[in-house]
């Protein structure tokens, strides 16, 4: 295992350990769970405050099993306090993804530059021994490009709409 693999595994364990430090942490049960919540979750804060006041002042409006005004305010405060934490974690994730792309770019640039140099050198008689390496590199590039082309979906043929007759 490389030094970077060990370090990355340690960071993953640390990040997973953070889960226990967040109160009210709920793990989504489906990929679209957050999307389904967003419409009602975006109810304006003044509306929520009016709701809490109404329940406190009109016991008739309090539902059994529902939230009491203190719970409402606590959850509202939690949401307001932890939204910036989520933003900061997303920013960190974006920085890590960018760092990964920079590392891949550096390696890819060096590999492509070496491929070009090796290709030119392999055409000289004194460096003909490089030709098999250049051929291997060329095949590896083709495999990557072919996989990329295969991943792109072909557009479905469209049939023209029926012509309306009067």
C-alpha positions, 0 to 999 in steps of 0.5 A, spaced: 500 500 500 502 506 498 504 512 502 498 516 499 493 510 500 494 509 507 494 517 508 487 517 504 484 511 508 486 515 514 482 521 512 476 517 510 476 514 517 477 521 520 471 523 516 467 517 517 468 518 525 465 525 524 458 523 523 458 521 530 459 528 532 453 531 528 447 532 532 440 530 528 445 527 522 440 523 518 443 518 512 438 519 506 435 512 504 435 513 497 438 518 492 432 522 491 431 523 498 433 530 499 430 532 493 423 530 496 424 534 502 426 540 499 420 543 497 417 543 504 424 544 507 424 551 504 418 554 508 420 561 510 423 562 517 418 567 519 412 562 517 415 557 521 416 562 527 408 564 526 407 556 526 411 555 533 407 561 536 400 559 534 401 552 537 404 555 544 398 560 544 392 555 541 393 548 544 387 546 539 392 547 534 397 542 537 397 535 534 398 529 538 405 527 536 407 533 533 413 538 535 412 543 541 415 550 540 421 549 543 423 543 539 421 547 532 425 552 534 431 548 536 431 544 529 430 551 526 436 553 529 440 547 528 438 548 520 441 555 520 447 553 524 449 547 520 448 549 513 454 553 513 458 547 515 455 543 509 457 548 505 464 548 508 464 540 507 462 541 500 468 546 498 473 541 501 470 536 497 471 540 491 478 542 493 480 535 493 477 533 487 480 539 483 487 536 487 486 529 484 485 532 477 491 537 477 495 530 479 492 526 474 493 532 469 501 532 471 502 525 470 498 525 463 502 531 461 508 527 462 506 521 459 503 524 453 510 528 452 514 522 453 510 518 448 511 524 443 518 524 444 519 516 444 515 516 437 520 521 434 526 517 437 523 510 435 523 512 428 531 513 428 535 507 427 539 508 433 533 508 438 528 503 434 528 499 440 523 504 443 518 502 437 514 496 441 513 501 447 510 506 443 506 501 440 504 499 447 502 506 449 498 507 442 494 501 444 493 504 451 491 510 448 486 507 443 483 503 448 481 509 453 478 513 447 474 507 445 471 506 452 470 513 452 466 513 445 462 507 447 460 510 454 457 516 449 450 514 448 447 514 441 441 518 440 435 514 439 432 515 432 426 520 432 420 519 428 417 525 425 410 527 428 404 525 424 402 530 419 395 533 421 390 533 416 383 537 416 
